Amino acid sequence: MEKIPLGFHETMDTHEMINFKTICLMKAKLMQGLCFDNDLKALMEKDVKQSIEDIQELKELYKKARTL
């Protein structure tokens, strides 16, 4: 199967999603240190792990981006 590169608008959208997920990840990590409820802390840890996976997936997609 031929590898089709992303369009310029898709590249920009992917970049914006990576930035958004990174900010969410940083916020969740910061809030874990301030949280005293173990159930909430576990939920935030699950969110952190999922965010890391999502960012890795988006980075793989971003590799298909067109360059000028």
PDB file of N, CA, C, O and CB in Angstrom:
ATOM      1  N   MET A   1       0.844  -1.175   0.000  1.00  0.00           N
ATOM      2  CA  MET A   1       0.000   0.000   0.000  1.00  0.00           C
ATOM      3  C   MET A   1       0.890   1.239   0.000  1.00  0.00           C
ATOM      4  O   MET A   1       1.863   1.308   0.751  1.00  0.00           O
ATOM      5  CB  MET A   1      -0.961  -0.002   1.219  1.00  0.00           C
ATOM      6  N   GLU A   2       0.562   2.201  -0.830  1.00  0.00           N
ATOM      7  CA  GLU A   2       1.340   3.418  -0.948  1.00  0.00           C
ATOM      8  C   GLU A   2       1.078   4.338   0.245  1.00  0.00           C
ATOM      9  O   GLU A   2      -0.060   4.505   0.683  1.00  0.00           O
ATOM     10  CB  GLU A   2       1.014   4.134  -2.263  1.00  0.00           C
ATOM     11  N   LYS A   3       2.134   4.916   0.745  1.00  0.00           N
ATOM     12  CA  LYS A   3       2.033   5.840   1.873  1.00  0.00           C
ATOM     13  C   LYS A   3       1.655   7.217   1.341  1.00  0.00           C
ATOM     14  O   LYS A   3       2.438   7.844   0.627  1.00  0.00           O
ATOM     15  CB  LYS A   3       3.371   5.900   2.678  1.00  0.00           C
ATOM     16  N   ILE A   4       0.465   7.689   1.685  1.00  0.00           N
ATOM     17  CA  ILE A   4      -0.023   8.981   1.221  1.00  0.00           C
ATOM     18  C   ILE A   4       0.283  10.024   2.287  1.00  0.00           C
ATOM     19  O   ILE A   4      -0.124   9.870   3.439  1.00  0.00           O
ATOM     20  CB  ILE A   4      -1.551   8.930   0.907  1.00  0.00           C
ATOM     21  N   PRO A   5       1.004  11.095   1.911  1.00  0.00           N
ATOM     22  CA  PRO A   5       1.330  12.126   2.909  1.00  0.00           C
ATOM     23  C   PRO A   5       0.100  12.928   3.313  1.00  0.00           C
ATOM     24  O   PRO A   5      -0.892  12.998   2.588  1.00  0.00           O
ATOM     25  CB  PRO A   5       2.403  13.071   2.364  1.00  0.00           C
ATOM     26  N   LEU A   6       0.198  13.524   4.486  1.00  0.00           N
ATOM     27  CA  LEU A   6      -0.868  14.389   4.972  1.00  0.00           C
ATOM     28  C   LEU A   6      -0.893  15.686   4.171  1.00  0.00           C
ATOM     29  O   LEU A   6       0.140  16.159   3.697  1.00  0.00           O
ATOM     30  CB  LEU A   6      -0.688  14.684   6.474  1.00  0.00           C
ATOM     31  N   GLY A   7      -2.080  16.247   4.028  1.00  0.00           N
ATOM     32  CA  GLY A   7      -2.190  17.570   3.431  1.00  0.00           C
ATOM     33  C   GLY A   7      -1.714  18.609   4.425  1.00  0.00           C
ATOM     34  O   GLY A   7      -1.530  18.314   5.606  1.00  0.00           O
ATOM     35  N   PHE A   8      -1.515  19.831   3.941  1.00  0.00           N
ATOM     36  CA  PHE A   8      -1.011  20.882   4.825  1.00  0.00           C
ATOM     37  C   PHE A   8      -1.976  21.166   5.976  1.00  0.00           C
ATOM     38  O   PHE A   8      -1.540  21.371   7.109  1.00  0.00           O
ATOM     39  CB  PHE A   8      -0.762  22.161   4.031  1.00  0.00           C
ATOM     40  N   HIS A   9      -3.273  21.180   5.701  1.00  0.00           N
ATOM     41  CA  HIS A   9      -4.247  21.441   6.771  1.00  0.00           C
ATOM     42  C   HIS A   9      -4.295  20.276   7.761  1.00  0.00           C
ATOM     43  O   HIS A   9      -4.504  20.487   8.956  1.00  0.00           O
ATOM     44  CB  HIS A   9      -5.651  21.686   6.176  1.00  0.00           C
ATOM     45  N   GLU A  10      -4.105  19.063   7.277  1.00  0.00           N
ATOM     46  CA  GLU A  10      -4.076  17.897   8.176  1.00  0.00           C
ATOM     47  C   GLU A  10      -2.826  17.925   9.049  1.00  0.00           C
ATOM     48  O   GLU A  10      -2.861  17.539  10.218  1.00  0.00           O
ATOM     49  CB  GLU A  10      -4.127  16.579   7.363  1.00  0.00           C
ATOM     50  N   THR A  11      -1.734  18.382   8.471  1.00  0.00           N
ATOM     51  CA  THR A  11      -0.496  18.515   9.230  1.00  0.00           C
ATOM     52  C   THR A  11      -0.681  19.525  10.367  1.00  0.00           C
ATOM     53  O   THR A  11      -0.269  19.279  11.500  1.00  0.00           O
ATOM     54  CB  THR A  11       0.665  18.947   8.304  1.00  0.00           C
ATOM     55  N   MET A  12      -1.302  20.656  10.050  1.00  0.00           N
ATOM     56  CA  MET A  12      -1.538  21.690  11.058  1.00  0.00           C
ATOM     57  C   MET A  12      -2.491  21.184  12.144  1.00  0.00           C
ATOM     58  O   MET A  12      -2.267  21.433  13.329  1.00  0.00           O
ATOM     59  CB  MET A  12      -2.108  22.961  10.401  1.00  0.00           C
ATOM     60  N   ASP A  13      -3.539  20.483  11.751  1.00  0.00           N
ATOM     61  CA  ASP A  13      -4.485  19.924  12.718  1.00  0.00           C
ATOM     62  C   ASP A  13      -3.793  18.926  13.645  1.00  0.00           C
ATOM     63  O   ASP A  13      -4.031  18.922  14.853  1.00  0.00           O
ATOM     64  CB  ASP A  13      -5.659  19.245  11.990  1.00  0.00           C
ATOM     65  N   THR A  14      -2.939  18.085  13.075  1.00  0.00           N
ATOM     66  CA  THR A  14      -2.208  17.101  13.872  1.00  0.00           C
ATOM     67  C   THR A  14      -1.282  17.808  14.853  1.00  0.00           C
ATOM     68  O   THR A  14      -1.180  17.407  16.012  1.00  0.00           O
ATOM     69  CB  THR A  14      -1.402  16.148  12.962  1.00  0.00           C
ATOM     70  N   HIS A  15      -0.616  18.844  14.398  1.00  0.00           N
ATOM     71  CA  HIS A  15       0.271  19.631  15.264  1.00  0.00           C
ATOM     72  C   HIS A  15      -0.520  20.226  16.428  1.00  0.00           C
ATOM     73  O   HIS A  15      -0.063  20.187  17.570  1.00  0.00           O
ATOM     74  CB  HIS A  15       0.968  20.755  14.457  1.00  0.00           C
ATOM     75  N   GLU A  16      -1.686  20.770  16.150  1.00  0.00           N
ATOM     76  CA  GLU A  16      -2.515  21.361  17.196  1.00  0.00           C
ATOM     77  C   GLU A  16      -2.996  20.304  18.187  1.00  0.00           C
ATOM     78  O   GLU A  16      -3.071  20.575  19.385  1.00  0.00           O
ATOM     79  CB  GLU A  16      -3.711  22.081  16.578  1.00  0.00           C
ATOM     80  N   MET A  17      -3.322  19.103  17.706  1.00  0.00           N
ATOM     81  CA  MET A  17      -3.752  18.030  18.607  1.00  0.00           C
ATOM     82  C   MET A  17      -2.607  17.587  19.506  1.00  0.00           C
ATOM     83  O   MET A  17      -2.815  17.315  20.689  1.00  0.00           O
ATOM     84  CB  MET A  17      -4.285  16.834  17.806  1.00  0.00           C
ATOM     85  N   ILE A  18      -1.398  17.512  18.952  1.00  0.00           N
ATOM     86  CA  ILE A  18      -0.232  17.141  19.764  1.00  0.00           C
ATOM     87  C   ILE A  18      -0.019  18.182  20.859  1.00  0.00           C
ATOM     88  O   ILE A  18       0.212  17.826  22.015  1.00  0.00           O
ATOM     89  CB  ILE A  18       1.043  17.011  18.880  1.00  0.00           C
ATOM     90  N   ASN A  19      -0.093  19.458  20.506  1.00  0.00           N
ATOM     91  CA  ASN A  19       0.069  20.519  21.503  1.00  0.00           C
ATOM     92  C   ASN A  19      -0.993  20.431  22.594  1.00  0.00           C
ATOM     93  O   ASN A  19      -0.681  20.546  23.780  1.00  0.00           O
ATOM     94  CB  ASN A  19       0.010  21.889  20.830  1.00  0.00           C
ATOM     95  N   PHE A  20      -2.253  20.226  22.192  1.00  0.00           N
ATOM     96  CA  PHE A  20      -3.346  20.138  23.161  1.00  0.00           C
ATOM     97  C   PHE A  20      -3.154  18.950  24.106  1.00  0.00           C
ATOM     98  O   PHE A  20      -3.303  19.093  25.320  1.00  0.00           O
ATOM     99  CB  PHE A  20      -4.693  20.021  22.433  1.00  0.00           C
ATOM    100  N   LYS A  21      -2.827  17.785  23.556  1.00  0.00           N
ATOM    101  CA  LYS A  21      -2.650  16.592  24.389  1.00  0.00           C
ATOM    102  C   LYS A  21      -1.452  16.760  25.324  1.00  0.00           C
ATOM    103  O   LYS A  21      -1.477  16.264  26.451  1.00  0.00           O
ATOM    104  CB  LYS A  21      -2.467  15.339  23.507  1.00  0.00           C
ATOM    105  N   THR A  22      -0.406  17.451  24.872  1.00  0.00           N
ATOM    106  CA  THR A  22       0.768  17.686  25.716  1.00  0.00           C
ATOM    107  C   THR A  22       0.416  18.575  26.895  1.00  0.00           C
ATOM    108  O   THR A  22       0.841  18.320  28.022  1.00  0.00           O
ATOM    109  CB  THR A  22       1.901  18.319  24.901  1.00  0.00           C
ATOM    110  N   ILE A  23      -0.362  19.619  26.635  1.00  0.00           N
ATOM    111  CA  ILE A  23      -0.789  20.512  27.715  1.00  0.00           C
ATOM    112  C   ILE A  23      -1.667  19.756  28.711  1.00  0.00           C
ATOM    113  O   ILE A  23      -1.513  19.919  29.922  1.00  0.00           O
ATOM    114  CB  ILE A  23      -1.551  21.732  27.145  1.00  0.00           C
ATOM    115  N   CYS A  24      -2.585  18.934  28.209  1.00  0.00           N
ATOM    116  CA  CYS A  24      -3.450  18.127  29.092  1.00  0.00           C
ATOM    117  C   CYS A  24      -2.610  17.179  29.938  1.00  0.00           C
ATOM    118  O   CYS A  24      -2.879  16.996  31.125  1.00  0.00           O
ATOM    119  CB  CYS A  24      -4.485  17.322  28.262  1.00  0.00           C
ATOM    120  N   LEU A  25      -1.607  16.584  29.334  1.00  0.00           N
ATOM    121  CA  LEU A  25      -0.721  15.659  30.045  1.00  0.00           C
ATOM    122  C   LEU A  25       0.025  16.386  31.160  1.00  0.00           C
ATOM    123  O   LEU A  25       0.097  15.896  32.287  1.00  0.00           O
ATOM    124  CB  LEU A  25       0.282  15.007  29.068  1.00  0.00           C
ATOM    125  N   MET A  26       0.572  17.544  30.849  1.00  0.00           N
ATOM    126  CA  MET A  26       1.305  18.312  31.861  1.00  0.00           C
ATOM    127  C   MET A  26       0.394  18.723  33.012  1.00  0.00           C
ATOM    128  O   MET A  26       0.792  18.670  34.176  1.00  0.00           O
ATOM    129  CB  MET A  26       1.942  19.555  31.231  1.00  0.00           C
ATOM    130  N   LYS A  27      -0.816  19.128  32.687  1.00  0.00           N
ATOM    131  CA  LYS A  27      -1.764  19.544  33.726  1.00  0.00           C
ATOM    132  C   LYS A  27      -2.148  18.366  34.628  1.00  0.00           C
ATOM    133  O   LYS A  27      -2.212  18.510  35.849  1.00  0.00           O
ATOM    134  CB  LYS A  27      -3.029  20.152  33.085  1.00  0.00           C
ATOM    135  N   ALA A  28      -2.400  17.207  34.023  1.00  0.00           N
ATOM    136  CA  ALA A  28      -2.763  16.026  34.807  1.00  0.00           C
ATOM    137  C   ALA A  28      -1.619  15.600  35.722  1.00  0.00           C
ATOM    138  O   ALA A  28      -1.846  15.231  36.874  1.00  0.00           O
ATOM    139  CB  ALA A  28      -3.153  14.868  33.879  1.00  0.00           C
ATOM    140  N   LYS A  29      -0.378  15.651  35.205  1.00  0.00           N
ATOM    141  CA  LYS A  29       0.774  15.289  36.022  1.00  0.00           C
ATOM    142  C   LYS A  29       0.935  16.257  37.198  1.00  0.00           C
ATOM    143  O   LYS A  29       1.240  15.840  38.315  1.00  0.00           O
ATOM    144  CB  LYS A  29       2.050  15.272  35.166  1.00  0.00           C
ATOM    145  N   LEU A  30       0.731  17.540  36.942  1.00  0.00           N
ATOM    146  CA  LEU A  30       0.840  18.540  37.994  1.00  0.00           C
ATOM    147  C   LEU A  30      -0.232  18.340  39.057  1.00  0.00           C
ATOM    148  O   LEU A  30       0.052  18.419  40.252  1.00  0.00           O
ATOM    149  CB  LEU A  30       0.740  19.941  37.404  1.00  0.00           C
ATOM    150  N   MET A  31      -1.444  18.087  38.631  1.00  0.00           N
ATOM    151  CA  MET A  31      -2.561  17.930  39.567  1.00  0.00           C
ATOM    152  C   MET A  31      -2.439  16.661  40.408  1.00  0.00           C
ATOM    153  O   MET A  31      -2.969  16.599  41.517  1.00  0.00           O
ATOM    154  CB  MET A  31      -3.876  17.914  38.807  1.00  0.00           C
ATOM    155  N   GLN A  32      -1.744  15.648  39.885  1.00  0.00           N
ATOM    156  CA  GLN A  32      -1.541  14.423  40.666  1.00  0.00           C
ATOM    157  C   GLN A  32      -0.800  14.723  41.966  1.00  0.00           C
ATOM    158  O   GLN A  32      -1.098  14.141  43.010  1.00  0.00           O
ATOM    159  CB  GLN A  32      -0.762  13.383  39.841  1.00  0.00           C
ATOM    160  N   GLY A  33       0.149  15.619  41.894  1.00  0.00           N
ATOM    161  CA  GLY A  33       0.929  15.974  43.084  1.00  0.00           C
ATOM    162  C   GLY A  33       0.125  16.747  44.117  1.00  0.00           C
ATOM    163  O   GLY A  33       0.475  16.767  45.297  1.00  0.00           O
ATOM    164  N   LEU A  34      -0.947  17.378  43.674  1.00  0.00           N
ATOM    165  CA  LEU A  34      -1.770  18.180  44.578  1.00  0.00           C
ATOM    166  C   LEU A  34      -2.980  17.426  45.101  1.00  0.00           C
ATOM    167  O   LEU A  34      -3.695  17.924  45.970  1.00  0.00           O
ATOM    168  CB  LEU A  34      -2.224  19.430  43.882  1.00  0.00           C
ATOM    169  N   CYS A  35      -3.212  16.236  44.581  1.00  0.00           N
ATOM    170  CA  CYS A  35      -4.414  15.474  44.902  1.00  0.00           C
ATOM    171  C   CYS A  35      -4.160  14.537  46.084  1.00  0.00           C
ATOM    172  O   CYS A  35      -3.118  13.886  46.164  1.00  0.00           O
ATOM    173  CB  CYS A  35      -4.885  14.672  43.675  1.00  0.00           C
ATOM    174  N   PHE A  36      -5.131  14.481  46.999  1.00  0.00           N
ATOM    175  CA  PHE A  36      -5.010  13.601  48.161  1.00  0.00           C
ATOM    176  C   PHE A  36      -5.990  12.428  48.109  1.00  0.00           C
ATOM    177  O   PHE A  36      -5.889  11.507  48.919  1.00  0.00           O
ATOM    178  CB  PHE A  36      -5.233  14.396  49.433  1.00  0.00           C
ATOM    179  N   ASP A  37      -6.929  12.450  47.174  1.00  0.00           N
ATOM    180  CA  ASP A  37      -7.900  11.373  47.018  1.00  0.00           C
ATOM    181  C   ASP A  37      -7.294  10.287  46.132  1.00  0.00           C
ATOM    182  O   ASP A  37      -6.965  10.546  44.974  1.00  0.00           O
ATOM    183  CB  ASP A  37      -9.237  11.906  46.413  1.00  0.00           C
ATOM    184  N   ASN A  38      -7.144   9.077  46.664  1.00  0.00           N
ATOM    185  CA  ASN A  38      -6.488   7.989  45.934  1.00  0.00           C
ATOM    186  C   ASN A  38      -7.254   7.562  44.692  1.00  0.00           C
ATOM    187  O   ASN A  38      -6.646   7.208  43.681  1.00  0.00           O
ATOM    188  CB  ASN A  38      -6.307   6.801  46.841  1.00  0.00           C
ATOM    189  N   ASP A  39      -8.587   7.591  44.754  1.00  0.00           N
ATOM    190  CA  ASP A  39      -9.373   7.220  43.579  1.00  0.00           C
ATOM    191  C   ASP A  39      -9.169   8.229  42.445  1.00  0.00           C
ATOM    192  O   ASP A  39      -9.010   7.850  41.285  1.00  0.00           O
ATOM    193  CB  ASP A  39     -10.864   7.123  43.943  1.00  0.00           C
ATOM    194  N   LEU A  40      -9.177   9.489  42.790  1.00  0.00           N
ATOM    195  CA  LEU A  40      -8.968  10.540  41.797  1.00  0.00           C
ATOM    196  C   LEU A  40      -7.541  10.487  41.254  1.00  0.00           C
ATOM    197  O   LEU A  40      -7.314  10.693  40.062  1.00  0.00           O
ATOM    198  CB  LEU A  40      -9.257  11.925  42.407  1.00  0.00           C
ATOM    199  N   LYS A  41      -6.592  10.212  42.130  1.00  0.00           N
ATOM    200  CA  LYS A  41      -5.196  10.109  41.712  1.00  0.00           C
ATOM    201  C   LYS A  41      -5.011   8.952  40.732  1.00  0.00           C
ATOM    202  O   LYS A  41      -4.269   9.072  39.757  1.00  0.00           O
ATOM    203  CB  LYS A  41      -4.281   9.922  42.935  1.00  0.00           C
ATOM    204  N   ALA A  42      -5.688   7.829  40.993  1.00  0.00           N
ATOM    205  CA  ALA A  42      -5.611   6.672  40.090  1.00  0.00           C
ATOM    206  C   ALA A  42      -6.232   7.004  38.732  1.00  0.00           C
ATOM    207  O   ALA A  42      -5.726   6.586  37.691  1.00  0.00           O
ATOM    208  CB  ALA A  42      -6.321   5.447  40.716  1.00  0.00           C
ATOM    209  N   LEU A  43      -7.314   7.747  38.753  1.00  0.00           N
ATOM    210  CA  LEU A  43      -7.972   8.157  37.513  1.00  0.00           C
ATOM    211  C   LEU A  43      -7.054   9.086  36.714  1.00  0.00           C
ATOM    212  O   LEU A  43      -6.963   8.972  35.491  1.00  0.00           O
ATOM    213  CB  LEU A  43      -9.322   8.856  37.815  1.00  0.00           C
ATOM    214  N   MET A  44      -6.385   9.994  37.398  1.00  0.00           N
ATOM    215  CA  MET A  44      -5.463  10.893  36.711  1.00  0.00           C
ATOM    216  C   MET A  44      -4.259  10.130  36.156  1.00  0.00           C
ATOM    217  O   MET A  44      -3.760  10.467  35.082  1.00  0.00           O
ATOM    218  CB  MET A  44      -4.993  12.000  37.663  1.00  0.00           C
ATOM    219  N   GLU A  45      -3.794   9.124  36.862  1.00  0.00           N
ATOM    220  CA  GLU A  45      -2.682   8.310  36.373  1.00  0.00           C
ATOM    221  C   GLU A  45      -3.092   7.560  35.100  1.00  0.00           C
ATOM    222  O   GLU A  45      -2.304   7.434  34.163  1.00  0.00           O
ATOM    223  CB  GLU A  45      -2.219   7.311  37.463  1.00  0.00           C
ATOM    224  N   LYS A  46      -4.322   7.072  35.080  1.00  0.00           N
ATOM    225  CA  LYS A  46      -4.841   6.403  33.881  1.00  0.00           C
ATOM    226  C   LYS A  46      -4.905   7.393  32.719  1.00  0.00           C
ATOM    227  O   LYS A  46      -4.583   7.042  31.583  1.00  0.00           O
ATOM    228  CB  LYS A  46      -6.247   5.795  34.154  1.00  0.00           C
ATOM    229  N   ASP A  47      -5.318   8.622  33.002  1.00  0.00           N
ATOM    230  CA  ASP A  47      -5.372   9.669  31.981  1.00  0.00           C
ATOM    231  C   ASP A  47      -3.977   9.990  31.457  1.00  0.00           C
ATOM    232  O   ASP A  47      -3.799  10.193  30.256  1.00  0.00           O
ATOM    233  CB  ASP A  47      -6.028  10.938  32.546  1.00  0.00           C
ATOM    234  N   VAL A  48      -3.001  10.035  32.335  1.00  0.00           N
ATOM    235  CA  VAL A  48      -1.623  10.311  31.936  1.00  0.00           C
ATOM    236  C   VAL A  48      -1.120   9.222  30.988  1.00  0.00           C
ATOM    237  O   VAL A  48      -0.541   9.523  29.944  1.00  0.00           O
ATOM    238  CB  VAL A  48      -0.706  10.411  33.178  1.00  0.00           C
ATOM    239  N   LYS A  49      -1.341   7.971  31.349  1.00  0.00           N
ATOM    240  CA  LYS A  49      -0.893   6.857  30.501  1.00  0.00           C
ATOM    241  C   LYS A  49      -1.572   6.900  29.137  1.00  0.00           C
ATOM    242  O   LYS A  49      -0.928   6.678  28.112  1.00  0.00           O
ATOM    243  CB  LYS A  49      -1.178   5.509  31.186  1.00  0.00           C
ATOM    244  N   GLN A  50      -2.866   7.185  29.124  1.00  0.00           N
ATOM    245  CA  GLN A  50      -3.602   7.253  27.859  1.00  0.00           C
ATOM    246  C   GLN A  50      -3.112   8.432  27.018  1.00  0.00           C
ATOM    247  O   GLN A  50      -2.993   8.318  25.798  1.00  0.00           O
ATOM    248  CB  GLN A  50      -5.121   7.377  28.121  1.00  0.00           C
ATOM    249  N   SER A  51      -2.832   9.545  27.656  1.00  0.00           N
ATOM    250  CA  SER A  51      -2.334  10.719  26.936  1.00  0.00           C
ATOM    251  C   SER A  51      -0.978  10.438  26.300  1.00  0.00           C
ATOM    252  O   SER A  51      -0.722  10.865  25.175  1.00  0.00           O
ATOM    253  CB  SER A  51      -2.231  11.922  27.880  1.00  0.00           C
ATOM    254  N   ILE A  52      -0.113   9.726  27.007  1.00  0.00           N
ATOM    255  CA  ILE A  52       1.196   9.373  26.456  1.00  0.00           C
ATOM    256  C   ILE A  52       1.029   8.491  25.223  1.00  0.00           C
ATOM    257  O   ILE A  52       1.710   8.693  24.217  1.00  0.00           O
ATOM    258  CB  ILE A  52       2.058   8.654  27.516  1.00  0.00           C
ATOM    259  N   GLU A  53       0.134   7.526  25.295  1.00  0.00           N
ATOM    260  CA  GLU A  53      -0.134   6.665  24.139  1.00  0.00           C
ATOM    261  C   GLU A  53      -0.681   7.477  22.971  1.00  0.00           C
ATOM    262  O   GLU A  53      -0.280   7.280  21.824  1.00  0.00           O
ATOM    263  CB  GLU A  53      -1.125   5.549  24.515  1.00  0.00           C
ATOM    264  N   ASP A  54      -1.600   8.393  23.271  1.00  0.00           N
ATOM    265  CA  ASP A  54      -2.198   9.228  22.223  1.00  0.00           C
ATOM    266  C   ASP A  54      -1.153  10.110  21.548  1.00  0.00           C
ATOM    267  O   ASP A  54      -1.154  10.260  20.326  1.00  0.00           O
ATOM    268  CB  ASP A  54      -3.312  10.099  22.810  1.00  0.00           C
ATOM    269  N   ILE A  55      -0.272  10.685  22.339  1.00  0.00           N
ATOM    270  CA  ILE A  55       0.777  11.541  21.782  1.00  0.00           C
ATOM    271  C   ILE A  55       1.707  10.732  20.889  1.00  0.00           C
ATOM    272  O   ILE A  55       2.105  11.197  19.821  1.00  0.00           O
ATOM    273  CB  ILE A  55       1.578  12.221  22.906  1.00  0.00           C
ATOM    274  N   GLN A  56       2.055   9.531  21.318  1.00  0.00           N
ATOM    275  CA  GLN A  56       2.912   8.673  20.486  1.00  0.00           C
ATOM    276  C   GLN A  56       2.238   8.356  19.152  1.00  0.00           C
ATOM    277  O   GLN A  56       2.881   8.373  18.103  1.00  0.00           O
ATOM    278  CB  GLN A  56       3.251   7.364  21.231  1.00  0.00           C
ATOM    279  N   GLU A  57       0.954   8.071  19.201  1.00  0.00           N
ATOM    280  CA  GLU A  57       0.199   7.778  17.981  1.00  0.00           C
ATOM    281  C   GLU A  57       0.148   9.006  17.063  1.00  0.00           C
ATOM    282  O   GLU A  57       0.314   8.886  15.850  1.00  0.00           O
ATOM    283  CB  GLU A  57      -1.233   7.315  18.334  1.00  0.00           C
ATOM    284  N   LEU A  58      -0.080  10.166  17.639  1.00  0.00           N
ATOM    285  CA  LEU A  58      -0.111  11.395  16.843  1.00  0.00           C
ATOM    286  C   LEU A  58       1.259  11.718  16.245  1.00  0.00           C
ATOM    287  O   LEU A  58       1.345  12.222  15.125  1.00  0.00           O
ATOM    288  CB  LEU A  58      -0.590  12.565  17.701  1.00  0.00           C
ATOM    289  N   LYS A  59       2.322  11.430  16.985  1.00  0.00           N
ATOM    290  CA  LYS A  59       3.664  11.662  16.463  1.00  0.00           C
ATOM    291  C   LYS A  59       3.949  10.772  15.255  1.00  0.00           C
ATOM    292  O   LYS A  59       4.599  11.200  14.301  1.00  0.00           O
ATOM    293  CB  LYS A  59       4.705  11.417  17.555  1.00  0.00           C
ATOM    294  N   GLU A  60       3.462   9.536  15.301  1.00  0.00           N
ATOM    295  CA  GLU A  60       3.624   8.641  14.143  1.00  0.00           C
ATOM    296  C   GLU A  60       2.864   9.184  12.942  1.00  0.00           C
ATOM    297  O   GLU A  60       3.352   9.123  11.813  1.00  0.00           O
ATOM    298  CB  GLU A  60       3.133   7.213  14.480  1.00  0.00           C
ATOM    299  N   LEU A  61       1.683   9.711  13.181  1.00  0.00           N
ATOM    300  CA  LEU A  61       0.894  10.303  12.107  1.00  0.00           C
ATOM    301  C   LEU A  61       1.582  11.552  11.573  1.00  0.00           C
ATOM    302  O   LEU A  61       1.562  11.812  10.370  1.00  0.00           O
ATOM    303  CB  LEU A  61      -0.525  10.641  12.597  1.00  0.00           C
ATOM    304  N   TYR A  62       2.183  12.311  12.456  1.00  0.00           N
ATOM    305  CA  TYR A  62       2.855  13.564  12.082  1.00  0.00           C
ATOM    306  C   TYR A  62       4.062  13.308  11.175  1.00  0.00           C
ATOM    307  O   TYR A  62       4.455  14.179  10.399  1.00  0.00           O
ATOM    308  CB  TYR A  62       3.301  14.322  13.342  1.00  0.00           C
ATOM    309  N   LYS A  63       4.646  12.116  11.276  1.00  0.00           N
ATOM    310  CA  LYS A  63       5.790  11.770  10.426  1.00  0.00           C
ATOM    311  C   LYS A  63       5.387  11.733   8.956  1.00  0.00           C
ATOM    312  O   LYS A  63       6.251  11.834   8.086  1.00  0.00           O
ATOM    313  CB  LYS A  63       6.380  10.415  10.843  1.00  0.00           C
ATOM    314  N   LYS A  64       4.102  11.591   8.658  1.00  0.00           N
ATOM    315  CA  LYS A  64       3.618  11.570   7.286  1.00  0.00           C
ATOM    316  C   LYS A  64       3.400  12.971   6.722  1.00  0.00           C
ATOM    317  O   LYS A  64       2.945  13.129   5.589  1.00  0.00           O
ATOM    318  CB  LYS A  64       2.334  10.786   7.208  1.00  0.00           C
ATOM    319  N   ALA A  65       3.726  13.981   7.517  1.00  0.00           N
ATOM    320  CA  ALA A  65       3.472  15.360   7.127  1.00  0.00           C
ATOM    321  C   ALA A  65       4.319  15.775   5.937  1.00  0.00           C
ATOM    322  O   ALA A  65       5.461  15.345   5.775  1.00  0.00           O
ATOM    323  CB  ALA A  65       3.731  16.286   8.290  1.00  0.00           C
ATOM    324  N   ARG A  66       3.733  16.612   5.123  1.00  0.00           N
ATOM    325  CA  ARG A  66       4.476  17.181   3.989  1.00  0.00           C
ATOM    326  C   ARG A  66       5.387  18.284   4.506  1.00  0.00           C
ATOM    327  O   ARG A  66       5.081  18.967   5.484  1.00  0.00           O
ATOM    328  CB  ARG A  66       3.504  17.733   2.889  1.00  0.00           C
ATOM    329  N   THR A  67       6.492  18.434   3.837  1.00  0.00           N
ATOM    330  CA  THR A  67       7.406  19.529   4.177  1.00  0.00           C
ATOM    331  C   THR A  67       7.557  20.445   2.966  1.00  0.00           C
ATOM    332  O   THR A  67       7.384  20.029   1.821  1.00  0.00           O
ATOM    333  CB  THR A  67       8.797  18.981   4.634  1.00  0.00           C
ATOM    334  N   LEU A  68       7.875  21.661   3.244  1.00  0.00           N
ATOM    335  CA  LEU A  68       8.064  22.635   2.167  1.00  0.00           C
ATOM    336  C   LEU A  68       9.442  22.545   1.592  1.00  0.00           C
ATOM    337  O   LEU A  68       9.778  23.293   0.673  1.00  0.00           O
ATOM    338  CB  LEU A  68       7.809  24.039   2.658  1.00  0.00           C
TER     339      LEU A  68
END
